[in-house]
């Protein structure tokens, strides 16, 4: 189980990144890294809503959750769960609730790192 | 050397461009894709190792996933500050952009550049120059899906 799990994470995570590289290289210079991040989170959230992303998570674990599409998946799954529990309010609150640790970590660690370090070169 | 230079001159500009377009980009795209696949795959493998560690500590699947994101984001923020993540990114391309570490990298890299504008409206604002649009569209899609579920059950 252990090695197989790591191999699937490597393969699926690698393919998701390879797709992003192909999109950037074939559309150069229209699609920037920023567009890739926006696209991956949005498409991940959408596929999750269609029920298509969870199978990928079941197959590949972190290979599907670490790419930013997995962040979109967490947003949608958190939203859907919260809608079941509290209806309309859940549609607004559920996404951030499910991803709050990652969002706050990114803002706080990001701010501290940007203050402590200076750009190289 | 001379002969090849002479030959090049004889080829008309358009033909030369065609030749360059035919021969040059494809190996580059292939090379970029291999780099993106390997580095992106390795970052996800590291994520799986961290995820397994947290699940071994007894965390639920959801909590272990959150904790893994936090650790990966911390590492990416640190390595970006040290200048190591950009070295990786030069080769890895999307392999260093697509994982959540790339999201953290974008936050630190854009914020670091604007220190001269101050710590509040420089760093504090520029943190969101890439993260902002990413969150706006992620939130928008998930909220719309939530509303659809509210309406249609």
Interface residues (C-beta under 8 A of the other chain):
Chain A: X2 X5 X6 X9 X10 X11 X12 X13 X14 X15 X16 X17 X18 X19 X20 X21 X22 X23 X24 X25 X26 X33 X34 X36 X37 X38 X40 X41 X42 X45 X46 X48 X49 X60 X61 X62 X63 X65 X66 X67 X68 X69 X70 X71 X72 X74 X75 X76 X78 X79 X80 X82 X83 X87 X88 X90 X91 X92 X94 X95 X96 X98 X101 X102 X103 X105 X106 X107 X109 X110 X111 X112 X113 X114 X115 X116 X117 X118 X119 X120 X121
Chain B: X25 X28 X29 X32 X33 X35 X36 X37 X38 X39 X40 X41 X42 X43 X44 X45 X47 X48 X49 X50 X51 X52 X62 X65 X66 X67 X68 X69 X70 X72 X73 X74 X77 X78 X80 X81 X82 X83 X86 X93 X94 X95 X97 X98 X99 X100 X101 X102 X103 X104 X106 X107 X108 X109 X111 X112 X113 X115 X119 X123 X124 X127 X130 X131 X133 X134 X135 X137 X138 X139 X140 X141 X142 X143 X145 X146 X147 X148 X149 X150
